[in-house]
Each structure stands twice: as C-alpha cells, then as structure tokens.
Amino acid sequence: MQALDGLLTRSAIPAAVLEREAEAAFAMWQASANIRFNRIDDPAVAQILIGAQTQPRDVAFADVSYEPNGPGDVRTIRRSLVCLNPEKPWKVGFGGDVSVYDLRYALAHEIGHAIGLDHPGPSGQLMSFRYDEQFRELQPGDIAGAVMLYGPIGRTAANPPLLPSVAADLVAPHAAAHCGAEPRRTALTPRDSAC
C-alpha cells in the first residue's frame, strides 16, 4: 500500500476533498448500525487503512485479515486494507461516465467489505459488485447486512453485537473504532503497508 498522493494528483482531487469523502463513507455505515469509527494518525494501530495499490489492478479492493480463532464459524476482523487503483480516473459525485469512479461510492463499498460484508449480487445495493451510479447511499440490503453483523444503533455493552467487534482504521488522516463500546481507529494513506 502506498500514499494516495499520485491518485489525487492524477485525478486533480485535493487531499481535503478525499478526507471529506472518506468521512462521508464511514458516516454512512456508522448511521446504519451499531458501529463507530474514530480517526487516528498512527497507521500502526489502525484497523482499517486506506491507501493506493502498489501493483494496480481492477478499481479497488479490500484485503481483510482475521484473528486466527473464533467461536464456531465466526472470526473477528483484525485489520483491513482498502486499496484504490491509482491509475484509474477518480471523481467526486456521479456524472454519467461510469469509467471514472466516484470516491465516496468506492470507499463506502470497500469499507463495507472491511467491516465484514460481501457482494449480495450484481446490482441493487451499494455492496453489489457492479458499479452503476444508480445511487450514492446505502440501500436497504446494505443496512440490513450491517445491522445483522453489528446490531441496531444504540445497542449497549449489556446487549452486545451479534458478532465480535470489527475495527476500521485509515492511515494518516483518518481512524475508526470497533462497534458498540469505544470506537475503532482508522487512518488514511498508509505508507508502510502492502496492497
């Protein structure tokens, strides 16, 4: 994983705009279920790191690593890397050209993977595998998946999430937290990880 500087320069997107779009993407998930994200500056402790791919392929991907043991088939997410292709063209908002990718949409989609969600099918949800610019917000199925994993907003420690907490961290300017109790850390543009 490398810093997002090249991606931002190539697509003429200011760093402050990237930060705003990342914050909006995390906010979508936070508003949908009992999961909280906190921004941090230390990539070493971040649980979700966002950066650019060092070997560009496809548009973006999330690399999720799990704790080795968990009860039954349930495993806790240790750390996730959200990797954007720095050679693809990026934009903010939709414009009808689906060969140029909306940052917020892509980040929200990959953060969904980083917190444990998969593709439900080709279309109809933000987590669907086809990029189509039909909507820029979470859809009912996306929200239902997040609630299934983390519980509804307001769940307390006495009433924990259905699955172990998952963390999200961005390198450099962002951070996230685990669901429920204290927030997980995220950081943006990690410089010491490998995508």
C-alpha positions as CSV (number, residue, x, y, z in Angstrom):
1,M,0.0,0.0,0.0
2,Q,1.2,3.5,-0.8
3,A,0.1,7.0,-0.1
4,L,-2.8,8.4,-2.2
5,D,-0.8,11.4,-3.5
6,G,-0.4,10.0,-7.0
7,L,-4.1,9.1,-7.3
8,L,-5.1,12.6,-6.1
9,T,-2.7,14.4,-8.4
10,R,-3.7,12.2,-11.5
11,S,-7.4,12.9,-10.9
12,A,-7.0,16.5,-9.7
13,I,-8.7,15.9,-6.4
14,P,-7.5,17.9,-3.4
15,A,-6.5,15.9,-0.3
16,A,-9.1,17.8,1.8
17,V,-11.8,16.5,-0.6
18,L,-10.6,13.0,-0.3
19,E,-10.8,13.3,3.5
20,R,-14.3,14.7,3.3
21,E,-15.4,11.8,1.0
22,A,-13.8,9.2,3.3
23,E,-15.5,10.7,6.3
24,A,-18.9,10.6,4.5
25,A,-18.3,7.0,3.5
26,F,-17.6,6.0,7.1
27,A,-20.6,8.1,8.3
28,M,-22.9,6.1,6.1
29,W,-22.0,2.9,7.9
30,Q,-22.0,4.5,11.3
31,A,-25.5,5.8,10.7
32,S,-26.8,2.4,9.7
33,A,-25.8,0.1,12.6
34,N,-24.0,0.0,15.9
35,I,-20.5,0.5,14.6
36,R,-18.3,3.5,15.3
37,F,-15.2,4.9,13.6
38,N,-12.6,7.2,15.0
39,R,-9.9,8.9,13.0
40,I,-6.3,8.5,14.1
41,D,-2.9,9.4,12.8
42,D,-0.9,6.2,13.6
43,P,-1.2,3.6,10.8
44,A,0.5,1.0,13.1
45,V,-2.6,0.8,15.3
46,A,-5.2,1.5,12.6
47,Q,-7.7,-1.3,12.0
48,I,-8.8,0.0,8.6
49,L,-6.1,1.5,6.4
50,I,-6.9,3.4,3.2
51,G,-4.3,3.8,0.5
52,A,-3.3,3.2,-3.1
53,Q,-2.4,-0.1,-4.6
54,T,1.3,-0.6,-5.3
55,Q,0.5,-3.1,-8.1
56,P,-2.6,-1.6,-9.7
57,R,-5.4,-3.9,-10.7
58,D,-9.1,-3.6,-11.1
59,V,-10.7,-0.5,-9.5
60,A,-10.3,-1.1,-5.8
61,F,-10.3,-3.9,-3.3
62,A,-10.4,-4.6,0.5
63,D,-7.9,-7.0,2.0
64,V,-9.4,-8.3,5.2
65,S,-7.3,-10.3,7.8
66,Y,-8.9,-12.2,10.6
67,E,-8.0,-13.3,14.1
68,P,-6.9,-17.0,13.9
69,N,-9.6,-18.4,16.2
70,G,-13.2,-17.6,17.0
71,P,-16.3,-19.3,18.2
72,G,-17.6,-21.6,15.5
73,D,-17.5,-20.0,12.1
74,V,-17.3,-16.5,13.5
75,R,-14.0,-14.8,13.4
76,T,-13.0,-11.3,14.5
77,I,-11.6,-9.0,11.8
78,R,-8.1,-8.0,12.9
79,R,-7.3,-5.4,10.2
80,S,-8.5,-4.4,6.7
81,L,-6.7,-2.6,3.9
82,V,-8.8,-0.6,1.5
83,C,-6.7,-0.2,-1.7
84,L,-7.7,2.1,-4.6
85,N,-6.1,1.8,-8.0
86,P,-4.0,5.0,-8.5
87,E,-4.0,4.5,-12.3
88,K,-7.8,4.7,-12.7
89,P,-9.6,8.0,-13.1
90,W,-11.5,9.2,-9.9
91,K,-14.1,11.9,-9.3
92,V,-16.4,13.2,-6.7
93,G,-20.1,12.6,-7.5
94,F,-21.8,11.0,-10.4
95,G,-21.7,12.3,-13.9
96,G,-22.9,9.5,-16.1
97,D,-19.4,8.4,-17.1
98,V,-19.0,5.0,-15.3
99,S,-15.4,4.7,-16.5
100,V,-14.5,7.4,-13.9
101,Y,-15.1,6.2,-10.4
102,D,-16.8,8.2,-7.5
103,L,-14.5,8.2,-4.5
104,R,-17.3,8.1,-1.9
105,Y,-19.1,5.2,-3.5
106,A,-15.9,3.2,-3.9
107,L,-14.8,3.9,-0.3
108,A,-18.2,3.1,1.1
109,H,-18.3,-0.1,-0.8
110,E,-14.8,-1.2,0.3
111,I,-15.4,-0.1,3.9
112,G,-18.4,-2.5,3.7
113,H,-16.0,-5.3,2.9
114,A,-13.6,-4.1,5.6
115,I,-16.4,-4.5,8.2
116,G,-17.4,-7.9,7.0
117,L,-19.9,-7.6,4.2
118,D,-19.7,-9.4,0.9
119,H,-21.3,-8.8,-2.6
120,P,-25.1,-9.7,-2.5
121,G,-25.3,-9.8,-6.3
122,P,-24.7,-7.8,-9.4
123,S,-26.8,-4.7,-8.7
124,G,-29.4,-3.1,-6.4
125,Q,-27.2,-2.4,-3.4
126,L,-24.1,-0.3,-2.8
127,M,-22.3,-3.6,-1.9
128,S,-23.3,-5.1,-5.2
129,F,-20.3,-6.0,-7.4
130,R,-21.3,-3.8,-10.4
131,Y,-20.5,-0.1,-10.3
132,D,-23.5,1.7,-12.0
133,E,-24.1,5.1,-10.4
134,Q,-27.8,4.5,-9.6
135,F,-27.4,5.6,-6.0
136,R,-24.7,7.0,-3.8
137,E,-26.1,6.0,-0.4
138,L,-26.5,2.7,1.4
139,Q,-29.5,0.7,0.2
140,P,-31.9,-1.4,2.4
141,G,-29.9,-4.6,1.9
142,D,-26.6,-2.9,2.8
143,I,-28.2,-1.6,6.0
144,A,-29.7,-5.0,6.9
145,G,-26.3,-6.6,6.5
146,A,-24.6,-4.1,8.8
147,V,-27.4,-4.4,11.4
148,M,-27.1,-8.2,11.2
149,L,-23.4,-8.0,12.0
150,Y,-23.3,-5.1,14.5
151,G,-26.8,-4.8,15.8
152,P,-29.1,-1.8,15.6
153,I,-27.9,1.7,16.6
154,G,-27.9,2.1,20.3
155,R,-27.0,-1.5,21.3
156,T,-25.2,-1.4,24.6
157,A,-22.4,-3.5,26.2
158,A,-25.1,-5.3,28.1
159,N,-26.7,-6.2,24.8
160,P,-23.6,-6.7,22.6
161,P,-23.5,-7.0,18.8
162,L,-24.4,-10.4,17.2
163,L,-20.8,-10.9,16.0
164,P,-17.4,-9.9,17.5
165,S,-16.5,-6.3,17.0
166,V,-14.7,-5.3,13.8
167,A,-12.4,-2.3,13.6
168,A,-11.8,0.2,10.9
169,D,-8.8,2.4,10.6
170,L,-7.5,4.8,7.9
171,V,-3.8,5.7,7.7
172,A,-2.6,9.3,8.1
173,P,-5.7,11.5,8.5
174,H,-8.4,9.1,9.5
175,A,-9.3,6.4,12.1
176,A,-12.2,4.2,13.1
177,A,-13.4,2.2,16.1
178,H,-15.0,-1.1,17.0
179,C,-18.7,-1.4,17.3
180,G,-20.5,-0.5,20.4
181,A,-18.2,0.5,23.2
182,E,-15.2,2.7,22.4
183,P,-14.7,3.5,18.7
184,R,-12.1,1.8,16.5
185,R,-9.3,3.6,14.9
186,T,-8.9,4.4,11.2
187,A,-6.1,6.1,9.2
188,L,-5.8,7.3,5.6
189,T,-2.9,6.8,3.2
190,P,-0.7,4.3,4.9
191,R,2.9,4.4,3.8
192,D,4.1,1.2,5.4
193,S,1.6,-1.5,4.3
194,A,1.4,-3.6,1.2
195,C,-1.5,-3.7,-1.2
